Amino acid sequence: MTKDELKKQLKKAGLSKKEFCEIVGLSYQSVNNWGSSKNIPHWVDSWLELYVESKFYRELKNKIVNSGLCREFERLDESVN
């Protein structure tokens, strides 16, 4: 992963470098040095991909819950039992 790819992935995730650092428990200085004086760790790419995927499913779940579809599923479940 290059420094530009990291920027793109962070943008896709809706995270700033500072927010990313806070979530993963790293110093801003360390992350800011990635791609210039230090290599970007291999886990970062997959972590960001999973973060984006998790965010998508969390938002989808909230839309379903807020739409009232969950009540419909509960009624169907009750009628089966």
Contacts in CASP RR format, 6 or more apart in sequence:
PFRMAT RR
TARGET T0000
AUTHOR 0000-0000-0000
METHOD contacts of the structure
MODEL  1
MTKDELKKQLKKAGLSKKEFCEIVGLSYQSVNNWGSSKNIPHWVDSWLEL
YVESKFYRELKNKIVNSGLCREFERLDESVN
1 9 0 8 1.000
1 40 0 8 1.000
1 42 0 8 1.000
1 44 0 8 1.000
1 45 0 8 1.000
2 35 0 8 1.000
2 40 0 8 1.000
3 34 0 8 1.000
3 35 0 8 1.000
3 36 0 8 1.000
3 40 0 8 1.000
5 45 0 8 1.000
6 34 0 8 1.000
6 35 0 8 1.000
6 40 0 8 1.000
6 44 0 8 1.000
9 44 0 8 1.000
9 45 0 8 1.000
9 48 0 8 1.000
9 49 0 8 1.000
9 52 0 8 1.000
10 16 0 8 1.000
10 17 0 8 1.000
10 20 0 8 1.000
10 48 0 8 1.000
12 48 0 8 1.000
12 52 0 8 1.000
13 20 0 8 1.000
13 48 0 8 1.000
13 51 0 8 1.000
13 52 0 8 1.000
13 55 0 8 1.000
15 23 0 8 1.000
15 51 0 8 1.000
17 28 0 8 1.000
17 31 0 8 1.000
17 32 0 8 1.000
18 28 0 8 1.000
20 31 0 8 1.000
21 27 0 8 1.000
21 28 0 8 1.000
21 30 0 8 1.000
21 31 0 8 1.000
24 47 0 8 1.000
30 38 0 8 1.000
34 40 0 8 1.000
34 41 0 8 1.000
34 44 0 8 1.000
64 70 0 8 1.000
END
